[in-house]
């Protein structure tokens, strides 16, 4: 694992493509992701983005953007004005191409510094996307931040399994991620469970019953239609689909996704999003 530090001139990126209907901007406290060596990294869509990876294997590098908070302060007024002119709301998605609570955050606390900057200069809304139970490390900040901005959490929980055949285990166990979601919700914060990309689920009814005690809503996204290529071509080049087939041959089809959506709806009536449109919705609860 190569770890570097960098100073950047801008931290807020105006969204396009998949994220455009979700938020006006994305924010990445890091470039690269140490979780790329775990189960979620095998199917991570970011590994196909040469602009971000610079040709390096996904999971082999992390760049800490040490001045991220100051860059946010510098970007704030300009990007807020742009968003209000062009997008109605100034909304930030953190993060679309890295894990804001990856192991290096324990030392660098870059994500925390950005959140503290948002207490001073809040966006209209903030979506925190994470695959780590360490999202609850900053529960001391969230209540105050939620008074300044519409704060939402998307916690990736793609399955009830921590392992698939021949692949590395999950970096953050499913039980810990569900418990983290529960803690956030009990603190009065909005939580969406992101079953994305959908992996084989051993016991869907038990899985969604558990999620229903921890999350306000669910979004379900399959790599077919989700990874930005026709028929999930990018993901098909990885080891993930073959591992999925070993557990459930049908799991690599949209028919499987549709079956899972129906089950989820019985536990989250009116609060199940599908695909990228689901990420753009905030369901009333």
C-alpha positions in Angstrom: 0.0 0.0 0.0 1.4 3.3 -1.1 0.4 6.3 1.1 1.0 9.8 0.0 0.0 13.3 1.0 -1.2 16.0 -1.4 -2.4 19.6 -1.3 -5.2 20.4 -3.8 -6.5 23.6 -5.3 -10.2 22.5 -5.4 -12.2 19.9 -3.4 -15.7 20.4 -4.7 -16.4 18.8 -8.1 -19.6 19.7 -10.0 -21.4 16.4 -10.7 -22.3 14.8 -14.0 -23.5 11.5 -15.2 -24.7 9.1 -12.5 -24.4 11.6 -9.7 -26.0 14.6 -11.4 -29.5 14.0 -10.2 -28.2 13.2 -6.7 -26.2 16.2 -5.7 -24.7 19.3 -7.2 -21.2 18.4 -6.1 -19.0 15.5 -4.9 -16.2 15.8 -2.4 -13.4 13.3 -2.0 -11.2 13.7 1.2 -8.9 11.0 -0.2 -7.9 9.7 -3.6 -7.7 5.9 -3.7 -9.1 3.6 -1.0 -7.5 1.0 1.3 -10.8 -0.9 1.2 -10.0 -1.7 -2.4 -8.3 -4.9 -1.1 -11.4 -6.1 0.5 -14.7 -7.6 -0.8 -16.2 -4.2 -1.7 -13.1 -3.3 -3.7 -13.4 -6.3 -6.0 -16.6 -4.8 -7.6 -15.9 -1.2 -6.9 -16.9 0.9 -9.9 -14.1 3.4 -9.3 -11.4 1.0 -10.3 -12.4 1.5 -13.9 -11.8 5.3 -13.7 -8.3 5.8 -15.1 -8.5 9.5 -14.3 -8.7 8.6 -10.6 -6.5 5.5 -10.5 -3.7 6.8 -12.8 -3.3 3.2 -13.8 -2.5 2.0 -10.3 -4.3 -1.2 -9.1 -7.3 -0.4 -7.0 -6.5 -0.8 -3.3 -2.8 -0.3 -3.8 -2.7 3.5 -3.0 -4.2 6.2 -0.9 -3.6 9.9 -1.3 -4.5 12.0 1.7 -5.7 15.4 0.7 -4.3 17.2 3.7 -5.8 20.7 3.0 -9.3 19.4 2.1 -11.0 21.5 4.8 -9.3 24.7 3.7 -10.0 23.9 0.1 -13.6 23.5 1.0 -13.7 26.9 2.6 -12.1 28.4 -0.4 -14.5 26.8 -2.8 -17.6 27.4 -0.7 -19.1 30.7 -1.8 -18.3 30.3 -5.5 -19.7 26.8 -5.8 -22.7 27.6 -3.6 -23.6 30.5 -6.0 -23.1 28.3 -9.0 -25.4 25.6 -7.5 -28.1 28.0 -6.6 -28.1 29.4 -10.2 -27.9 26.0 -11.9 -29.2 23.3 -9.6 -31.5 24.9 -7.1 -29.7 23.4 -4.1 -26.1 23.2 -3.1 -25.8 19.5 -2.2 -22.7 17.5 -1.6 -22.1 13.8 -2.0 -19.2 12.6 0.2 -17.8 10.4 -1.2 -18.4 8.9 -4.7 -14.8 7.5 -5.3 -13.2 6.9 -2.0 -14.1 5.8 1.6 -14.2 8.8 3.9 -13.7 6.6 7.0 -11.0 4.4 5.7 -8.2 3.3 8.1 -6.0 6.3 7.4 -8.7 8.6 8.7 -7.9 7.4 12.2 -4.5 9.2 11.9 -5.2 12.0 9.4 -8.7 13.1 10.4 -9.2 14.8 7.1 -12.9 13.8 6.9 -13.5 15.2 10.3 -11.8 18.5 9.4 -14.1 18.8 6.4 -17.2 18.1 8.5 -16.0 20.7 11.0 -15.6 23.2 8.1 -19.2 22.4 7.1 -20.4 23.4 10.6 -19.1 26.9 9.7 -20.1 26.9 6.1 -23.0 24.3 5.6 -24.3 23.1 2.2 -28.0 22.9 1.7 -27.7 19.1 2.1 -24.9 16.6 2.7 -25.0 12.9 1.8 -22.3 10.9 3.5 -21.7 7.6 1.6 -19.7 5.0 3.5 -18.9 1.3 3.6 -17.4 1.5 7.1 -18.9 1.1 10.5 -16.4 3.8 11.6 -18.9 6.4 10.4 -20.1 6.5 14.0 -16.7 7.6 15.2 -17.9 11.2 14.7 -21.3 10.9 16.3 -20.3 13.8 18.5 -20.4 16.1 15.4 -23.5 14.9 13.6 -26.3 16.4 15.7 -24.9 19.9 15.5 -24.3 19.5 11.8 -27.8 18.2 11.2 -29.0 21.5 12.7 -27.2 23.4 9.9 -27.8 21.2 6.9 -30.1 18.3 5.7 -27.7 15.5 6.7 -28.2 12.0 5.3 -26.2 8.8 5.5 -25.9 6.1 2.9 -24.4 3.0 4.4 -23.4 0.3 1.9 -24.7 -3.1 3.0 -24.7 -5.2 -0.1 -25.6 -8.6 1.4 -25.9 -10.6 4.6 -22.6 -12.3 3.7 -19.1 -11.1 4.7 -17.4 -13.4 2.2 -17.8 -14.8 -1.4 -15.9 -17.8 -2.7 -12.3 -16.9 -3.7 -12.6 -13.2 -2.8 -11.2 -11.3 0.2 -13.6 -10.8 3.1 -15.5 -7.6 3.8 -13.4 -4.8 5.5 -16.3 -3.9 7.7 -18.5 -6.8 8.9 -22.2 -6.7 7.9 -23.3 -6.8 11.6 -21.2 -3.8 12.5 -22.5 -1.8 9.5 -26.1 -2.5 10.5 -25.3 -1.6 14.1 -23.7 1.7 12.9 -26.8 2.5 10.9 -28.9 1.8 14.0 -26.8 4.1 16.1 -27.2 6.9 13.5 -30.9 6.5 13.2 -31.3 6.4 17.0 -29.5 9.7 17.1 -32.3 11.1 14.9 -30.3 11.0 11.7 -31.6 9.9 8.3 -30.1 6.6 7.1 -30.4 4.8 3.8 -29.1 1.3 3.4 -27.4 1.0 0.1 -27.6 -2.6 -1.1 -25.2 -1.7 -3.9 -23.9 -3.5 -5.8 -26.4 -6.2 -4.9 -24.6 -9.4 -3.9 -26.2 -12.8 -3.3 -28.3 -12.7 -0.1 -28.7 -16.0 1.9 -31.8 -15.0 3.7 -33.5 -12.0 2.2 -36.4 -11.8 4.6 -34.2 -11.9 7.7 -31.8 -9.5 6.1 -34.4 -6.8 5.3 -36.1 -7.3 8.6 -32.8 -6.5 10.3 -32.2 -3.5 8.0 -35.7 -2.2 8.9 -34.7 -1.8 12.5 -31.7 0.3 11.5 -32.4 2.3 8.4 -35.1 4.7 7.2 -35.0 3.5 3.6 -33.2 1.3 1.1 -31.7 1.6 -2.4 -31.0 -1.5 -4.4 -28.6 -1.3 -7.3 -27.2 -4.1 -9.5 -23.9 -3.9 -11.3 -25.9 -4.4 -14.5 -27.1 -0.9 -15.1 -25.1 0.4 -12.2 -21.4 0.3 -13.2 -21.9 2.7 -16.1 -21.3 0.2 -18.9 -23.7 -1.7 -21.2 -24.9 -4.9 -19.4 -22.4 -4.5 -16.6 -19.4 -5.1 -19.0 -16.9 -3.5 -16.7 -17.8 -5.6 -13.7 -18.0 -8.8 -15.8 -14.2 -8.3 -16.3 -13.6 -8.6 -12.6 -13.7 -11.7 -10.3 -17.0 -10.7 -8.7 -19.6 -12.2 -11.1 -18.0 -15.6 -11.1 -18.0 -15.6 -7.3 -21.6 -14.6 -7.3 -22.6 -17.4 -9.7 -21.0 -20.0 -7.4 -23.5 -19.0 -4.7 -26.6 -18.2 -6.9 -26.5 -18.4 -10.7 -29.4 -16.0 -10.9 -27.8 -13.3 -8.8 -26.0 -11.9 -11.9 -29.3 -11.0 -13.5 -31.8 -8.1 -13.2 -34.5 -10.6 -12.5 -32.8 -11.4 -9.2 -32.6 -7.7 -8.4 -36.3 -7.4 -9.1 -37.1 -10.3 -6.8 -35.0 -8.7 -4.0 -36.8 -5.4 -4.5 -40.1 -7.0 -4.0 -39.0 -8.5 -0.7 -37.5 -5.2 0.4 -40.7 -3.4 -0.3 -42.5 -5.7 2.2 -40.2 -4.3 5.0 -39.8 -0.8 3.7 -43.2 0.0 2.1 -42.9 3.0 -0.2 -39.3 3.5 0.8 -37.3 1.4 -1.7 -35.3 3.1 -4.4 -33.9 1.2 -7.4 -30.8 2.1 -9.3 -29.4 5.6 -9.6 -32.8 7.2 -9.3 -33.0 5.6 -5.8 -29.9 7.4 -4.7 -31.5 10.7 -5.7 -34.5 10.3 -3.4 -35.1 11.1 0.2 -38.0 9.1 1.3 -40.4 10.4 4.0 -40.5 8.3 7.1 
